[in-house]
Amino acid sequence: MESIWGTAAIWIGMALVATLISVRLGVSVALVEICVGVAGGNLFSLEPTAWITFLAAVGSVLLTFLAGAEIDLDVLKLKWKATVSIGVASFLAPFLGAMAYAYWEAEWTLAASEIAGIALSTTSVAVVYAVMIERGYNATELGKIILAACFITDLGTVLALGLLFAEYDWWLVAFVIVTAVTLWKLPPVTAWFFSKVGAKISEPETKFILVILFVLGALANAAQSEAVLPAYLVGMVLAPIFLANRTLAQRMRVVAFSFLTPFYFLKTGVLVSAKAVIASAVLIAIFLAVKIGAKFIGVWPLAHGFRFGRRESMYTTLLMSTGLTFGTISALYGLSHQFITEEQYAILVTAVILSAVVPTLIAERWFDPGGAPAEESLARRTTDQTAGARPEEGLAQVRVKEGDNHVS
């Protein structure tokens, strides 16, 4: 019998190798973990065990929660027209385009086509957030709008996944009611609980969040839905608390990214068949083109209409074309529930991974609006104004006062 410790050593070893490669190349560790998983599955015939599958599921739920907790609700309120319209178009156009192509041209089943549409409709919060932080755009109006639009897009993704594949019975009714009441009462209850227990080394705050996520996840599973749906919504309603308590958010991030999410991304890669990818290279390229093309059809006219500026419009559209976490979650959901085959899974995951790389590289190489870390941009703007220069127009300009990170 294979040792559980030996299996753990192999998988954590792969996670360590992925981290070292990521640091060396400056590429998202999630992308590298998927690639390392592909190598492990195809070269060494690794397969996920039951406990690895459990840790991967917990990792996906916690990652989804943390993504929702990063949303700045003030931006959603202040710039709701731009964020909602761009976010909805960013979801709807590739969802319909990819689903139509899979059903009418690739001749996939309806369920498989719906999974394809959902998987390719996403925008990668992880990739976009990393770019925003690196370039200092998280403190600009442009960056805040992009991040908020990402939330709307991915909310559409998780809602579509939950609504299209849920069993419409009493379990679903119970799930909807309990989730709605939880989202309503959770912020004040969470604030009260955190104030009572405080920050302790035993992490009662983290355990409280995990209990909520697991209970709602169990209800979602009973309703034949997906646990990431309530996790994303819980993260959204608790975002103000987590934005005000960065220490707690950082502690949960450490738990997720050091131990849990590597199992999810490695498992995602292990299940990809290299033979299926090679055999379906043309179809993968078509799906990638359909996703990016549909994003441009949906997002670019709106960005231009809201007067983002030419470079800003292109930059926004390219970043909204990225996909990773929710795309792979959707594809893995389809495979786990036998809505898609292993070959179709390999096609979708590969297209999703490429969509995380190609648009990001193009955006940063040719359409970067000229960003710099927020402190440098502020200093440069102050110098220009002192010299009597006219501030540069466009949403890429940093619009924060010293000590104030809110949108003007």
C-alpha positions, 0 to 999 in steps of 0.5 A: 500500500502506498504510504500517505506520507510518501504521497504527501511528500510527492505532491508538496514537492511538486508545489515547492518546485512550482513555487521555485519556477514561479519565482525564477520566471516571474509567472503566476504560481497557479499557472506553474502549478497546473503545468507541473501537475500536467507533467506529473500526471503524464510523465509519472502517472500520478492520480489524486487520492480521496484526501487530495481531492478533499484538500483541493476542494477546500482550496478552491472554496477558500480561494473563491472566498478570498477573491470575493473578499477583495472587492471594493464595494465603494467602487461598485457603488460609485462607478456602477454603470461602468463596472456592471455593464463591462462585467456583464458584457465580459461574462455574457459575450464569451459565454454565449459565443463559446457555448454556441461554437461548442454545440453547433460546430464542435457538436458537443452535448448541450451540458458540455457546451454549457460547461464550455461557455461557463469555463471560457466566460471567466476573468481571472481575478488572481491574474488581474489583481497581481498585475494591478498590484505590480503596476500600482493600478490598484490605487487608480480609478482604472484599476479599481473599475477593472477589479470591480468589473472582474467581480461582476463577470465571475459572479455571473460565472458562478451563478450560471454554474449554480443555476444551470446544473442545480437540481430544482427540488426542496434542497435547492429551496433550502439552500437559497433560503439559508444562503440569503439569510446568512448573507443578510445576517453574517456581516454584523454577526461576524463583526460581533464575533471578531470583536469578542474573540479577538486575534488569537494564535488558535485562529478562532476567526479563521475557523469561524469563516471555515465553518460558514463556508463548509455549512453552505458548501454542504447545502450547495452539494445537497442541492447539486450546486457548487460550493464556490457559489456561496463562498464567493457571495460570503466573501463579497458581503464580508469584504468591508471587514476584510479590507479593514482587517488586512492582518486576518486576510493575510493570515488566511491567504497564507493558509490558502496559498501555502497548503490548500490551493497547490493541491487544487491547481496541481490536481487540475493539471494532473487530470489533463491528458497531453495526448488529448491536448496534442490531438485537439490543438486546433480546437483549443486555438479556436476556443481561445480565439472565440473567448478573446474575440467575444470579450473584445466584442462585449467589452471594448465598445463599452470601455470606449463609450465610457471614455477610458481612452484608446490605450486604456480601453484596449488594456481593460479589454485584454485584462478582462480576457484573462481566465484561470481560477473559475475557468478551471473550477468550472471545467473540473466541475464538469468532469467530476459530474461527467458532463464533459469527457476527459478530452473535453476537459483537457481542451477547456483547461488548456484554453483557459490557461492560455487565456491567462497568459496570452492577453496578459503578455499583450496588454503589458507589452504593448498597451500598458497605459504607463503605470508606475507604483502609486507613490511614484505616480503621485510624486510625478503628478505633484511635480507636474502640477507644481511646474504648471503642467496640465495633468495627463488625461485618462483613467490611468492617472492616479487620483488619490491624495496622500494617505487616501486610497479611495476613488475620487 
